[in-house]
């Protein structure tokens, strides 16, 4: 069981880097501002920096997530619940990646926690107050990303369009770095603390801490960066080429808009999807440039996948948890 639990959380972090982290560098890669490999290395470093900084700042997002994932009252059975949750998200995200659709491992994780909690027979997992930050983050990430992308491009689009290509390329790299930094502040923080929870559970039993040790955070960033290096082109193709056809100026505006939205929501302690936020900001910038520049069909595919994330991951987590419980207890 210990091997399954540790493998599953590492697989979850790897898949997040594989399918979610590429959104931070989608614009700069799609417009030719950076090669994918160089951008992926930059994203890995910025993910680590963001996770470290916001964890030291207080780790409010991590505290929100851990408040939901506290299965300590279930003893060893709680370890099965965690493993079932992680495996469910990995399976769903890998299936979505096959179709090139970026999914939210953040909301998959929340749904997995719910499904695993129900499989354990914990009715307390359904407390409405505990889930308010998750639901608020779901709607605010989309709405704020779309709004800021639209407004920011209207404000600075002309300025960016008139910049010399070399300076504009510098702005692109800076925008992608800030976007990746905030991905670390959100997802890096969440998944580092889940790895820390597993680490503590394997050492001392099921207990948790909202301040994982530096070695845990370094391992999380390394695995997430490896996932980004191993894949991600499909996600970039779908979001920044097929859904919208953006230029370098739109890329900068979308990066800054998504980073601003993520910073606001992270400081509020809301667990949100970096995928939803960045994709919404890309759509907002594209819509500000031309109402016809958003491929509604592709956007509809993504919306359908996002609507399926919560129920599918919850059901899969329930099934995996029940299977592990049946085999081990």
Residue, then its C-alpha position, 0 to 999 in steps of 0.5 A: x500500500x505504501x508503494x501504491x500511495x507514493x507512486x500515485x501522488x508522484x504520478x499525479x504531480x507528473x500529470x499536472x506538469x504534463x497536462x496543466x503546466x504547459x498552459x503557462x507557456x502556451x502563448x510564448x511557444x505558439x507565437x514562436x517567442x521561445x522554443x518549447x524545451x527552453x520554455x518548459x525549463x523556465x516553467x519548471x524553475x518558476x513553478x518551484x519559486x512560486x510554490x516556495x514563495x506562496x507557501x512561506x507567505x502562509x500557504x492559504x490554498x494548501x490549508x483549504x485543500x488539506x482541510x478537505x483531505x483530512x482522512x486521519x480519523x479513518x487510520x490506515x483506510x485513509x491511505x487507501x482513500x488518498x491513493x484512490x483519489x490520486x489514481x482517479x485524477x491521473x486516469x482522467x487527465x491522461x484520457x483528456x490529454x489523449x484528445x489534447x484537452x487541458x483539464x484541471x487537476x485542481x478540480x479533479x483533486x477536489x472531486x477525488x477527495x469528495x469521492x474517496x471521502x464518500x467511499x470511506x463513509x464520511x458524511x462530513x465530507x459533504x459539509x457545504x461550508x468546506x466546499x464554498x471556496x472550491x465553488x467560488x474558485x471555479x466560477x471566479x477563475x473563469x470569470x476573472x480570467x476572461x474579464x481581465x484578458x478582455x480589459x487588459x488587451x483593450x488597455x495595452x494591446x495597441x502599445x504592445x502591437x507597436x513595440x519592436x519585435x525584440x522588445x515584444x519578445x522580451x515582454x513575452x518571456x517575462x509574461x510567461x515566467x510570471x504566468x508559470x510563477x503563479x502556476x507554482x503559487x497555485x498548483x505547485x503549492x497544492x501538490x507539494x502539500x499533498x506530497x508532504x501529506x503522503x510523506x508524513x503519512x508513510x513516516x508517522x501515520x496519517x497526519x498532515x502539515x501545511x508547511x512541507x519540508x523543502x526536500x518535499x517541495x524540491x521533489x514536487x517541482x522536479x517531478x512537475x518539471x519532468x512532466x512538462x518536459x515530457x509532454x505538453x505540445x498537444x495542450x498548447x496546440x489545442x489552446x493557443x492554436x486551434x481554440x484561438x489564433x493569437x499574436x505576440x501582443x495577445x500572448x503577453x496580455x493573456x499571461x499578465x491577465x491570468x497571472x493577475x487573476x491567479x495572484x488575487x485568488x491565491x491571496x484569498x486562499x481559493x483553490x482554483x484551476x490555472x488551466x481554466x484561468x489561463x484559457x479564459x484569459x486567452x479567450x478574453x484577449x482574442x475576443x477583445x481583438x476580434x469577436x470571430x477569433x475564438x473557435x467556438x467548437x473547440x471552446x465547447x469541447x473544453x467546456x464539456x471536458x471541464x463539466x465532466x471533470x468533477x463527476x467523473x473524478x468523483x466516481x473514479x475515486x469512489x471506485x478506486x477507493x472501494x477497490x483498494x479497501x476490498x483488497x487490503x481490508 
